[in-house]
Amino acid sequence: MNRYPWWKYLILGVALLIGLLYTLPNFYGEAPAVQVSSGKATVKLDPAMVTRVQDVLTKANIKADLVQMDGNSVKARFGDTDTQLKAKDAISKALNPDPNDPSWIVALNLLSRSPAWLTSLHALPMYLGLDLRGGVHFLMQVDMKTALTKKAEAFTGDIRTLLRDKTIRHAGITREGNDVVVRFRERAVLTQAQALLTDQLTDLQWTETADGAEFKLTGSLKPEAARRVQDAALKQNITTLHNRVNELGVAEPVIQQQGADRVVVQLPGVQDTAKAKDIIGRTATLELRMVNTSTEALEALRGGGPVPFGSEKYLEKDGSPIVVFRQVILTGDSLTDAQAGFDGQNSNEPAVHLTVDAKGGRIMRDVSRENVGKRMAILLFEKGKGEVVTAPVIRGELGNRFQISGRMSSVEANDTALLLRAGSLAAPMEIIEERTIGPTLGKENIDKGFASVGYGFAAIAVFMCAYYLLFGVFSTLALAFNLLLLVSLLSMLQATLTLPGIAAIALTLGMAIDANVLINERVREELRAGASPQAAISAGYERAFATILDSNITTLIAGLALLTFGSGFVRGFAVVHCLGILTSMFSAVMFSRGLVNLWYGSKKKLKSVSIGQVWRPAASPEDQPAVEA
């Protein structure tokens, strides 16, 4: 009746082992480390950097506990802060000979002290949020007016191209604010143009007005189209911010939308506010220029003469110099998309497919027609310094859509597409709120939060053991198992723990023990009713399960609502809350039942159980048997 099959005990044993393994890394703490990441969009990190960093440390007589490549960075862990600072200086000098033009970002960081065998099992500690680890908080506002203005400028070029292709004569196209105004001298021509533009440019709403002897057609962005433009600008800015924040080595940064035009950026562990602002506010621009292949330019490349007038010398990705004209053919503002793909006309070689707006397409047609067989360089400028991303040869006349191919791998094609697509912000951003939380305050929050959970657990354990005796001990062990599972799940998911998350853990303890209280009281009721101990245990667990399931499902629904509609700290609370409900169901019912079965299940002639005082109601006078004469 009260015996588990072997496979259930196996499941409990495996769950206990996994819980211990994945909870363990959280107790090792963090060690000072140095992180190396790419400082330029055109510089790519590869596994060879691990060996390079090790060589630098060896030459400087600095011993590292661990050097490994982790995602987009190489991290070296050290035993103390002094060694960390010495290593940072040595690595910076070796990797960045010119401090004014650093190719690599060498930053201080913290790394888990977990042993290698735990790390090899992907057993990693939970991330700590801004309120627990310290760091910086920015609230940034996106300039939506600029985003709409850019869209109106793009429409201006599209309209000019459409009217020219259909040979519809106009008296001028201008932009007035976010509206595009097209003037005509004849009413019939206006009607023809209006039909064409309404069909081709569905995001614009056209209004006809008279302006003296001329007729004016005004195109205004529809409200739903304006919202799409603003949403796209916000999403692109968030994506670009993610790419930039990765350079800071922040563990689990928070970058999310707040309202219609604001972005919250939280960087746990970052104390250098000035450096964070420099990285986040960095501007990157793309320019297309023709390569100068004149005799003077070739002499300059060989070092035999100056760079020709009207030209500049830059470096390609492989480090070789190249001379390009100063005149800019096209900027990144005209680029609307860049995707990696394959060249279908040349043995399926990797290629990058580019799409530009109407104005850019017209310029590309004119320039490419006159420069077939010549090279065109695509340059990326960051902090006033430019580098050549690629310099392909023009094979034929280009238009709105063209491709870059030749001598590149699939990985290089993807990297180039990413550089071209996400190099700059879609609209300017301004920091309107800035907060810094020190590591001392974060440590104080951790200590207080964990102390609250510990005291709560101890108080529950004392009450349960005193009130339910041995069954209270089983309930306390099940509660500890629940806490172990919850922490291990959060660690496996690499969740970010915040103060609200700690509050959710404390709440989970109370909810988990509530299920055991229901079970214990149900067993007591069965014993009061006269059931045998074995039958009371079986009936108590089976009949309490429905009540436990109903209460947990309703609470889970509330938690899922918080998870779906909440944001920020509310979502962090909801994640821990929902996971805690699931683990409490498993531990309160299956684990505690396993302990009870293990203790009492083999006893065939069980006369009593240690579950505290079983109060039996006193018999009322009406229940006394009648005595007849």
C-alpha positions as CSV (number, residue, x, y, z in Angstrom):
1,M,0.0,0.0,0.0
2,N,2.7,2.5,1.0
3,R,5.6,1.2,-1.1
4,Y,7.3,2.9,-4.1
5,P,8.6,0.8,-7.0
6,W,12.3,1.1,-7.5
7,W,12.0,3.4,-10.6
8,K,10.4,6.1,-8.5
9,Y,13.2,6.1,-6.0
10,L,15.6,6.2,-9.0
11,I,13.8,9.3,-10.3
12,L,14.1,11.0,-6.9
13,G,17.8,10.0,-6.6
14,V,18.6,11.4,-10.1
15,A,16.7,14.6,-9.3
16,L,18.6,15.0,-6.0
17,L,21.9,14.4,-7.8
18,I,21.1,17.0,-10.5
19,G,19.9,19.4,-7.9
20,L,23.2,19.2,-6.0
21,L,25.4,19.4,-9.1
22,Y,23.7,22.5,-10.5
23,T,23.3,24.3,-7.2
24,L,26.9,23.8,-6.2
25,P,28.5,26.5,-8.4
26,N,26.5,29.2,-6.6
27,F,28.6,28.5,-3.4
28,Y,32.0,29.0,-5.0
29,G,31.7,32.8,-5.4
30,E,33.5,34.9,-8.0
31,A,37.1,35.6,-8.8
32,P,38.7,38.6,-10.4
33,A,39.2,38.2,-14.2
34,V,40.3,40.1,-17.3
35,Q,38.2,40.0,-20.4
36,V,39.4,40.6,-24.0
37,S,36.9,41.4,-26.7
38,S,36.9,43.0,-30.1
39,G,37.2,46.8,-30.0
40,K,36.3,47.4,-33.6
41,A,33.5,46.1,-35.8
42,T,36.0,44.9,-38.4
43,V,38.2,43.0,-35.9
44,K,37.0,39.5,-35.2
45,L,37.9,37.4,-32.2
46,D,39.1,33.8,-32.8
47,P,40.3,30.9,-30.6
48,A,43.9,31.8,-31.3
49,M,43.5,34.7,-28.9
50,V,43.5,32.2,-26.0
51,T,47.0,31.1,-26.9
52,R,48.1,34.8,-27.4
53,V,46.8,35.8,-24.0
54,Q,48.5,32.9,-22.3
55,D,51.8,33.8,-24.0
56,V,51.5,37.4,-22.8
57,L,50.9,36.3,-19.2
58,T,53.8,33.8,-19.3
59,K,56.2,36.5,-20.5
60,A,55.0,38.8,-17.7
61,N,55.4,36.0,-15.1
62,I,51.7,36.2,-14.2
63,K,49.9,33.0,-13.4
64,A,46.3,32.6,-14.4
65,D,44.0,30.0,-12.8
66,L,42.1,29.7,-16.1
67,V,42.1,31.2,-19.6
68,Q,39.2,30.3,-21.9
69,M,37.1,31.6,-24.8
70,D,33.6,32.4,-23.7
71,G,31.3,33.5,-26.4
72,N,32.6,36.6,-28.0
73,S,35.4,37.2,-25.5
74,V,38.5,35.5,-23.9
75,K,38.5,35.6,-20.1
76,A,41.4,34.9,-17.8
77,R,40.8,34.2,-14.1
78,F,43.2,35.1,-11.3
79,G,43.5,34.5,-7.6
80,D,43.5,38.1,-6.4
81,T,42.8,41.7,-7.5
82,D,46.5,42.8,-7.6
83,T,47.3,40.0,-10.1
84,Q,44.2,41.0,-12.1
85,L,45.3,44.6,-12.4
86,K,48.9,43.6,-13.4
87,A,47.5,41.2,-16.0
88,K,45.2,43.9,-17.5
89,D,48.1,46.2,-17.9
90,A,50.3,43.5,-19.5
91,I,47.5,42.4,-21.9
92,S,46.6,46.0,-22.9
93,K,50.2,46.8,-23.8
94,A,50.6,43.7,-25.8
95,L,47.4,43.8,-27.7
96,N,47.1,47.6,-28.2
97,P,50.5,49.0,-29.1
98,D,48.7,52.3,-30.0
99,P,46.6,53.3,-27.0
100,N,44.8,56.0,-29.0
101,D,43.6,53.4,-31.6
102,P,42.9,50.2,-29.6
103,S,41.8,47.2,-31.6
104,W,40.9,45.2,-28.5
105,I,38.9,46.1,-25.4
106,V,40.7,44.8,-22.2
107,A,38.2,45.1,-19.3
108,L,38.1,44.0,-15.7
109,N,35.4,41.4,-14.9
110,L,34.4,38.7,-12.5
111,L,34.3,35.0,-13.2
112,S,32.9,32.1,-11.2
113,R,35.4,30.1,-9.2
114,S,33.6,26.8,-10.1
115,P,36.1,24.0,-10.8
116,A,36.6,22.9,-14.4
117,W,34.7,19.6,-14.0
118,L,31.6,21.5,-13.0
119,T,32.0,24.0,-15.8
120,S,32.4,21.1,-18.3
121,L,29.0,19.9,-17.2
122,H,27.6,23.4,-18.0
123,A,27.0,23.8,-14.2
124,L,27.2,27.5,-13.9
125,P,26.0,29.9,-11.2
126,M,23.0,32.1,-11.5
127,Y,23.5,35.7,-12.8
128,L,23.0,38.4,-10.2
129,G,20.9,41.4,-11.1
130,L,21.7,45.1,-10.8
131,D,20.4,45.4,-7.3
132,L,22.5,42.5,-6.0
133,R,25.7,42.9,-7.9
134,G,25.9,46.7,-8.4
135,G,26.3,48.4,-11.7
136,V,24.8,51.2,-13.8
137,H,21.3,51.9,-15.0
138,F,20.4,54.1,-17.9
139,L,17.0,55.3,-19.2
140,M,17.4,56.4,-22.8
141,Q,15.0,58.2,-25.0
142,V,14.9,57.6,-28.8
143,D,14.5,60.7,-31.0
144,M,11.4,59.5,-33.0
145,K,11.2,62.8,-35.0
146,T,14.5,62.0,-36.6
147,A,13.4,58.5,-37.5
148,L,10.3,59.9,-39.2
149,T,12.4,62.5,-40.9
150,K,14.7,59.8,-42.3
151,K,11.7,57.9,-43.6
152,A,10.3,61.0,-45.3
153,E,13.7,61.6,-47.0
154,A,13.6,58.1,-48.3
155,F,10.1,58.6,-49.7
156,T,11.3,61.7,-51.4
157,G,13.8,59.8,-53.4
158,D,11.4,56.9,-54.1
159,I,8.8,59.4,-55.5
160,R,11.3,61.1,-57.7
161,T,12.4,57.7,-59.2
162,L,8.8,56.5,-59.7
163,L,7.8,59.7,-61.5
164,R,10.9,59.7,-63.7
165,D,10.5,56.0,-64.7
166,K,6.9,56.7,-65.8
167,T,7.9,60.0,-67.5
168,I,5.5,62.0,-65.4
169,R,6.7,65.7,-65.3
170,H,6.5,67.6,-62.1
171,A,7.4,71.1,-61.0
172,G,9.5,70.0,-57.9
173,I,9.6,67.6,-55.0
174,T,10.3,68.9,-51.5
175,R,10.1,67.7,-47.9
176,E,8.1,69.9,-45.5
177,G,8.6,68.4,-42.0
178,N,7.5,64.8,-42.3
179,D,5.4,65.4,-45.4
180,V,6.4,65.1,-49.0
181,V,5.1,67.8,-51.4
182,V,5.0,67.3,-55.2
183,R,4.1,70.2,-57.4
184,F,2.5,70.0,-60.9
185,R,1.5,72.6,-63.5
186,E,-1.4,70.6,-65.0
187,R,-4.3,69.0,-63.2
188,A,-4.4,66.0,-65.5
189,V,-0.7,65.2,-64.7
190,L,-1.5,65.5,-61.0
191,T,-4.3,63.0,-61.3
192,Q,-2.0,60.5,-63.2
193,A,0.7,60.9,-60.5
194,Q,-1.7,60.5,-57.7
195,A,-3.0,57.2,-59.0
196,L,0.6,55.9,-59.4
197,L,1.8,57.0,-56.0
198,T,-1.3,55.8,-54.2
199,D,-0.8,52.3,-55.8
200,Q,3.0,52.1,-55.2
201,L,3.5,53.9,-51.9
202,T,0.7,52.6,-49.6
203,D,2.2,54.0,-46.4
204,L,1.4,57.6,-47.6
205,Q,-1.9,59.3,-47.6
206,W,-2.2,61.9,-50.4
207,T,-4.0,65.3,-50.3
208,E,-4.6,67.5,-53.3
209,T,-4.5,71.3,-52.9
210,A,-4.2,74.4,-55.2
211,D,-1.2,76.7,-54.8
212,G,-1.7,79.7,-57.1
213,A,-1.2,78.6,-60.7
214,E,0.2,75.3,-59.7
215,F,-1.3,72.1,-58.1
216,K,0.2,70.6,-55.1
217,L,0.0,66.9,-53.9
218,T,1.0,66.4,-50.3
219,G,1.9,62.9,-49.0
220,S,1.6,62.3,-45.2
221,L,2.6,59.2,-43.4
222,K,-0.4,57.2,-42.3
223,P,-0.6,56.8,-38.4
224,E,-0.2,53.0,-38.6
225,A,2.8,53.4,-40.9
226,A,4.4,56.0,-38.5
227,R,4.0,53.5,-35.7
228,R,5.7,50.8,-37.7
229,V,8.6,53.2,-38.5
230,Q,9.0,54.1,-34.8
231,D,8.7,50.4,-33.7
232,A,11.4,49.4,-36.3
233,A,13.7,52.2,-35.2
234,L,13.3,51.2,-31.5
235,K,14.0,47.5,-32.3
236,Q,17.1,48.3,-34.4
237,N,18.4,50.5,-31.6
238,I,17.9,47.8,-29.1
239,T,19.7,45.3,-31.3
240,T,22.6,47.7,-31.8
241,L,22.8,48.3,-28.1
242,H,23.0,44.6,-27.4
243,N,25.9,44.3,-29.8
244,R,27.8,47.1,-28.1
245,V,27.1,46.0,-24.6
246,N,28.6,42.6,-25.4
247,E,32.0,44.4,-25.5
248,L,31.7,45.4,-21.8
249,G,31.5,41.7,-20.8
250,V,28.3,42.3,-18.8
251,A,26.7,39.1,-17.5
252,E,23.0,39.1,-18.5
253,P,22.5,42.8,-19.3
254,V,18.9,44.1,-19.3
255,I,18.1,46.1,-22.5
256,Q,14.3,46.4,-23.0
257,Q,11.7,48.8,-24.3
258,Q,9.8,51.0,-21.8
259,G,6.9,52.9,-23.2
260,A,6.7,54.0,-26.8
261,D,10.1,55.7,-27.2
262,R,12.3,54.8,-24.3
263,V,14.9,52.0,-23.6
264,V,16.1,50.8,-20.2
265,V,19.7,49.6,-20.1
266,Q,20.9,47.9,-16.9
267,L,24.5,46.7,-16.8
268,P,25.2,44.6,-13.7
269,G,28.8,44.5,-12.5
270,V,29.9,47.7,-14.5
271,Q,31.1,50.4,-12.2
272,D,32.8,52.6,-14.8
273,T,29.9,54.8,-15.9
274,A,32.0,56.9,-18.3
275,K,33.2,53.8,-20.2
276,A,29.7,52.4,-20.4
277,K,28.4,55.7,-21.8
278,D,31.2,55.8,-24.3
279,I,30.4,52.3,-25.6
280,I,26.6,52.8,-25.7
281,G,26.7,56.2,-27.2
282,R,29.2,55.3,-29.9
283,T,28.2,56.2,-33.5
284,A,29.2,54.1,-36.5
285,T,28.6,55.1,-40.1
286,L,29.1,53.4,-43.4
287,E,30.5,55.0,-46.6
288,L,30.9,53.7,-50.1
289,R,33.9,55.2,-52.0
290,M,35.7,54.3,-55.2
291,V,39.3,52.9,-54.9
292,N,42.0,55.1,-56.4
293,T,44.1,52.9,-58.7
294,S,46.1,55.7,-60.4
295,T,49.9,55.6,-60.7
296,E,50.3,58.1,-57.9
297,A,48.1,55.9,-55.6
298,L,50.1,52.8,-56.4
299,E,53.4,54.7,-55.6
300,A,51.9,55.8,-52.3
301,L,51.0,52.2,-51.4
302,R,54.6,51.2,-52.1
303,G,55.8,54.0,-49.9
304,G,57.4,55.9,-52.7
305,G,55.2,59.0,-52.6
306,P,52.5,60.9,-50.9
307,V,48.8,60.0,-51.1
308,P,47.3,61.8,-54.2
309,F,45.2,64.9,-53.6
310,G,41.6,64.1,-52.9
311,S,42.4,60.6,-51.6
312,E,43.0,58.9,-48.3
313,K,44.8,55.7,-47.2
314,Y,43.1,53.1,-45.1
315,L,43.7,49.5,-44.1
316,E,41.7,46.5,-45.2
317,K,40.7,43.6,-42.9
318,D,43.9,41.7,-43.7
319,G,46.0,44.7,-42.8
320,S,47.0,45.6,-46.4
321,P,46.8,49.4,-47.3
322,I,44.4,50.8,-49.8
323,V,43.9,54.3,-51.3
324,V,40.3,55.5,-51.8
325,F,38.9,58.8,-53.0
326,R,37.5,61.2,-50.4
327,Q,34.3,61.7,-52.4
328,V,31.5,59.6,-50.8
329,I,29.3,57.8,-53.2
330,L,26.7,56.5,-50.7
331,T,26.3,56.4,-46.9
332,G,24.8,53.8,-44.7
333,D,21.5,55.9,-44.5
334,S,20.6,54.6,-47.9
335,L,21.2,50.9,-47.0
336,T,17.9,49.2,-46.1
337,D,19.1,45.6,-45.8
338,A,22.1,43.3,-45.9
339,Q,21.8,39.5,-45.9
340,A,24.3,36.7,-46.3
341,G,23.6,34.3,-49.2
342,F,25.1,32.7,-52.2
343,D,26.1,33.8,-55.7
344,G,23.9,31.8,-58.0
345,Q,25.8,32.8,-61.1
346,N,29.3,31.7,-59.8
347,S,29.2,28.2,-58.4
348,N,27.2,29.2,-55.4
349,E,30.0,31.1,-53.8
350,P,29.2,32.9,-50.5
351,A,27.9,36.5,-51.1
352,V,26.4,39.4,-49.3
353,H,23.1,40.7,-50.8
354,L,22.5,44.4,-50.3
355,T,19.4,46.5,-50.8
356,V,19.4,50.3,-51.0
357,D,16.6,52.9,-51.2
358,A,15.5,54.5,-54.5
359,K,18.0,57.4,-54.2
360,G,20.8,55.0,-53.5
361,G,19.8,52.7,-56.4
362,R,19.9,55.7,-58.8
363,I,23.4,56.6,-57.6
364,M,24.6,53.0,-57.8
365,R,23.4,52.7,-61.4
366,D,25.1,55.9,-62.5
367,V,28.4,55.1,-60.7
368,S,28.6,51.4,-61.6
369,R,27.9,52.1,-65.3
370,E,30.9,54.4,-65.5
371,N,33.3,52.2,-63.4
372,V,32.9,48.6,-64.5
373,G,36.0,46.6,-63.7
374,K,37.1,49.0,-60.9
375,R,37.0,48.5,-57.1
376,M,34.5,50.1,-54.8
377,A,35.4,50.2,-51.1
378,I,32.9,49.9,-48.2
379,L,34.2,51.7,-45.1
380,L,33.0,51.6,-41.5
381,F,33.8,54.7,-39.4
382,E,33.9,54.4,-35.6
383,K,35.1,57.2,-33.3
384,G,36.4,59.1,-36.3
385,K,38.6,56.3,-37.5
386,G,37.7,54.3,-40.6
387,E,38.5,50.8,-41.8
388,V,37.7,49.0,-45.1
389,V,35.1,46.2,-44.6
390,T,35.4,45.0,-48.1
391,A,36.5,46.3,-51.5
392,P,34.9,44.3,-54.3
393,V,35.2,44.7,-58.1
394,I,32.2,46.1,-60.0
395,R,31.3,43.5,-62.5
396,G,28.3,45.3,-64.1
397,E,25.6,47.9,-63.8
398,L,24.1,47.9,-60.3
399,G,20.7,49.0,-59.0
400,N,18.6,48.9,-55.9
401,R,19.7,45.3,-55.2
402,F,23.2,44.1,-55.7
403,Q,25.7,41.6,-54.2
404,I,29.3,41.4,-52.9
405,S,31.0,38.1,-53.6
406,G,34.4,36.5,-54.2
407,R,37.2,35.3,-51.9
408,M,35.0,35.0,-48.8
409,S,33.7,32.2,-46.7
410,S,30.2,31.7,-45.4
411,V,31.3,33.0,-42.0
412,E,32.9,36.1,-43.5
413,A,29.7,36.7,-45.5
414,N,27.6,36.5,-42.3
415,D,30.0,38.8,-40.5
416,T,30.1,41.4,-43.3
417,A,26.3,41.4,-43.5
418,L,26.0,42.0,-39.8
419,L,28.5,44.9,-39.9
420,L,26.6,46.5,-42.8
421,R,23.2,45.9,-41.2
422,A,23.7,46.8,-37.6
423,G,26.5,49.3,-37.6
424,S,24.6,52.4,-36.4
425,L,21.6,53.5,-34.5
426,A,18.4,54.0,-36.5
427,A,17.6,57.2,-34.5
428,P,19.6,59.2,-32.0
429,M,19.3,58.4,-28.3
430,E,19.7,60.6,-25.3
431,I,20.3,59.4,-21.7
432,I,17.6,61.1,-19.6
433,E,18.2,59.1,-16.3
434,E,21.4,57.6,-14.9
435,R,21.9,55.7,-11.7
436,T,24.9,53.8,-10.2
437,I,24.6,51.1,-7.6
438,G,27.8,50.3,-5.8
439,P,29.0,46.7,-5.1
440,T,28.9,47.3,-1.4
441,L,25.2,48.0,-1.5
442,G,24.7,45.0,-3.8
443,K,26.5,42.7,-1.3
444,E,24.4,44.1,1.5
445,N,21.2,43.3,-0.5
446,I,22.5,39.7,-1.1
447,D,23.2,39.2,2.6
448,K,19.9,40.5,3.7
449,G,17.9,38.6,1.1
450,F,19.6,35.3,1.8
451,A,19.3,35.9,5.5
452,S,15.5,36.4,5.1
453,V,15.2,33.1,3.2
454,G,17.3,31.3,5.8
455,Y,15.4,32.6,8.8
456,G,12.1,31.9,7.1
457,F,13.2,28.3,6.4
458,A,14.5,27.8,9.9
459,A,11.2,29.1,11.4
460,I,9.1,26.8,9.2
461,A,11.3,23.8,10.1
462,V,11.0,24.5,13.9
463,F,7.3,24.8,13.7
464,M,6.8,21.7,11.5
465,C,9.0,19.5,13.6
466,A,7.4,20.6,16.8
467,Y,3.8,20.3,15.6
468,Y,4.0,17.2,13.3
469,L,7.0,15.4,14.9
470,L,8.5,12.9,12.4
471,F,6.1,13.9,9.7
472,G,7.3,17.5,10.3
473,V,10.9,16.3,9.7
474,F,9.8,14.6,6.4
475,S,8.1,17.9,5.4
476,T,11.2,19.9,6.3
477,L,13.4,17.6,4.2
478,A,10.9,17.9,1.3
479,L,11.1,21.7,1.6
480,A,14.9,21.6,1.5
481,F,14.7,19.4,-1.6
482,N,12.3,21.9,-3.2
483,L,14.7,24.8,-2.5
484,L,17.5,22.7,-4.0
485,L,15.6,22.0,-7.1
486,L,14.5,25.6,-7.5
487,V,18.0,27.0,-7.3
488,S,19.4,24.3,-9.6
489,L,16.7,25.1,-12.2
490,L,17.5,28.8,-12.1
491,S,21.2,28.0,-12.5
492,M,20.5,25.7,-15.5
493,L,18.3,28.3,-17.1
494,Q,21.0,30.9,-16.4
495,A,18.3,33.2,-14.9
496,T,19.1,36.5,-13.4
497,L,18.4,36.7,-9.6
498,T,17.2,40.0,-8.3
499,L,15.7,41.1,-4.9
500,P,12.2,40.4,-6.2
501,G,13.5,36.9,-7.1
502,I,14.7,36.3,-3.6
503,A,11.2,37.4,-2.4
504,A,9.7,34.9,-4.7
505,I,11.9,32.2,-3.3
506,A,10.7,33.1,0.3
507,L,7.1,33.0,-1.0
508,T,7.7,29.6,-2.6
509,L,8.8,28.2,0.7
510,G,5.5,29.2,2.4
511,M,3.5,27.8,-0.5
512,A,5.5,24.5,-0.6
513,I,5.0,23.9,3.1
514,D,1.3,24.6,2.8
515,A,1.0,21.4,0.6
516,N,2.6,19.3,3.4
517,V,0.3,20.9,6.0
518,L,-2.7,19.8,3.9
519,I,-1.3,16.2,3.6
520,N,-0.4,15.9,7.3
521,E,-3.8,17.2,8.4
522,R,-5.6,14.9,6.0
523,V,-3.6,11.9,7.5
524,R,-4.7,13.1,11.0
525,E,-8.4,13.2,9.8
526,E,-8.2,9.6,8.6
527,L,-6.7,8.5,11.9
528,R,-9.5,10.3,13.8
529,A,-12.0,8.5,11.7
530,G,-10.5,5.2,12.9
531,A,-8.4,4.2,9.9
532,S,-5.3,2.1,10.4
533,P,-2.0,4.0,10.2
534,Q,-1.1,2.5,6.8
535,A,-4.5,3.2,5.4
536,A,-4.5,6.8,6.8
537,I,-1.1,7.5,5.2
538,S,-2.3,6.2,1.8
539,A,-5.7,8.0,2.0
540,G,-4.1,11.2,3.3
541,Y,-1.8,11.6,0.3
542,E,-4.3,10.6,-2.3
543,R,-7.2,12.8,-1.1
544,A,-5.0,15.8,-0.4
545,F,-3.6,15.7,-3.9
546,A,-6.7,17.1,-5.6
547,T,-6.8,20.1,-3.3
548,I,-3.0,20.8,-3.7
549,L,-3.3,20.5,-7.5
550,D,-6.3,23.0,-7.6
551,S,-4.6,25.6,-5.4
552,N,-1.3,25.4,-7.3
553,I,-2.9,25.6,-10.7
554,T,-4.8,28.8,-9.7
555,T,-1.6,30.3,-8.3
556,L,0.3,29.3,-11.4
557,I,-2.3,31.1,-13.6
558,A,-1.6,34.3,-11.7
559,G,2.1,33.7,-12.1
560,L,1.8,33.2,-15.8
561,A,-0.2,36.4,-16.1
562,L,2.6,38.3,-14.3
563,L,5.1,36.7,-16.7
564,T,3.2,37.5,-19.8
565,F,2.1,41.1,-19.1
566,G,4.8,42.2,-16.6
567,S,8.2,43.7,-17.3
568,G,11.5,44.2,-15.5
569,F,11.6,43.1,-11.9
570,V,7.9,41.8,-12.2
571,R,9.0,39.3,-14.8
572,G,11.9,38.2,-12.6
573,F,9.6,37.6,-9.7
574,A,7.2,35.7,-12.0
575,V,9.9,33.3,-13.3
576,V,11.0,32.3,-9.9
577,H,7.3,32.1,-8.7
578,C,6.2,29.8,-11.5
579,L,9.3,27.5,-11.3
580,G,8.8,27.3,-7.5
581,I,5.2,26.2,-7.9
582,L,6.3,23.3,-10.2
583,T,9.1,22.2,-7.9
584,S,6.9,22.4,-4.8
585,M,4.3,20.1,-6.5
586,F,7.1,17.5,-7.1
587,S,8.8,17.8,-3.7
588,A,5.7,18.1,-1.5
589,V,3.9,15.2,-3.0
590,M,6.4,12.8,-4.5
591,F,9.5,13.3,-2.4
592,S,7.8,13.5,1.0
593,R,5.7,10.5,0.1
594,G,8.9,8.6,-0.8
595,L,10.4,9.4,2.6
596,V,7.2,8.3,4.4
597,N,7.1,5.1,2.4
598,L,10.7,4.4,3.0
599,W,10.2,4.8,6.8
600,Y,6.8,3.2,7.4
601,G,6.1,1.2,4.2
602,S,8.0,-2.0,5.3
603,K,6.2,-2.2,8.7
604,K,3.3,-4.6,8.3
605,K,1.9,-4.3,11.8
606,L,2.1,-0.6,12.2
607,K,0.2,0.6,15.3
608,S,0.9,4.3,15.3
609,V,2.7,7.1,13.4
610,S,4.6,10.1,14.7
611,I,2.5,12.9,13.4
612,G,1.8,14.9,16.6
613,Q,-1.3,14.9,18.8
614,V,-4.4,13.5,16.9
615,W,-7.3,15.4,18.5
616,R,-10.4,13.3,18.8
617,P,-13.7,15.1,19.3
618,A,-15.4,14.5,22.7
619,A,-18.6,12.4,22.6
620,S,-21.7,14.6,23.1
621,P,-24.6,13.5,25.5
622,E,-26.8,12.8,22.5
623,D,-24.2,10.2,21.3
624,Q,-24.3,8.3,24.7
625,P,-26.3,5.0,24.6
626,A,-29.7,5.2,26.2
627,V,-30.3,3.1,29.4
628,E,-33.8,1.6,29.6
629,A,-35.4,0.2,32.8
